[in-house]
Amino acid sequence: LIYMRAYVMSGRMSNAKTVFLRAVNAVPWSKSVWLYGLSHIRHVFTANERSALIDVMREKEITIRTDMYEILLESAVDA
């Protein structure tokens, strides 16, 4: 999380995305990694990428609360 936070603070979002994906691969059970990545570098991912990440979270049995209206609105905007 330290590297991801440093990249977010410096505005290097593509590097933060890379660190996030590596962290998810290394420690997929860490809910804090998932939540930080999806909340702070959310705009770097497309709606399809975010949806795929949420599906992976479900597979790993990491639960989150989502607003279905927001998800449907994002998919409509990106389509």
N, C-alpha and C positions, 0 to 999 in steps of 0.2 A: 504493500500500500504506500510505502514511503516514496518509491520511485514514481508511482502513478500520480500521487499528490504533487510531487515536484514538477512533473511534466504539465499537469493541469495548471498549476500556479504560474508556470512560465509561458503558458499558451501553446505548448507543443502537443497538440491534441492527437496527431497521428502517432507520436511516440507513446502517449498515454494509452491509446488503443492497443498498440502492440504489447505493451507491458500488461495490460488487462487480459488480453487473450492468452499470453504466456502464463499469467497467474491462474487463470481459470483452468488451463491445462494441467498446471502443477498441483493445485489444491482445489479441485472442483467442489469440495464439500464446504468451503469457507464462504459462509453467507455474507460476511463483511466485504470480501472482495467483489462478489456479485453486486451487492447493493451500491457500493462506492462507484464501481464502473458504470452501472446502468443509470445512476443518478447524476454523476458529474461529467461523464463523457457521452451521454445519451445522444446528443445531436450529431456525433461523429458517425453513428450507425444509421443505416437506412431502416425503414420500418420492417422490412423483411429480415434484416440481420437481428434487430431487437426481438422480433417474434421467434426466430430460431434460437436465440439465447434463452428466452423464457421457456421454450420447449425443452432445452437441455437442462434448465433448472428443475423443471418438473420431473424429468427422467432421473435426476440426482436426488429427488425428493426434498428440494429446497423450496420452501413455500414463501410466497410473497402475496401482498394484497395489491390488486390492480383494479383500476377503474375501467370497466369494459367499454364504456362510452368513449373514453380517451383512446383506447386501442383501436376501436372501430373508426373513430375520426381520423387518426393517424393513417390507417390503411387506406381510407378514402382519399386523403390528401395526396399520398404517395402514388396512388394508382393513376 
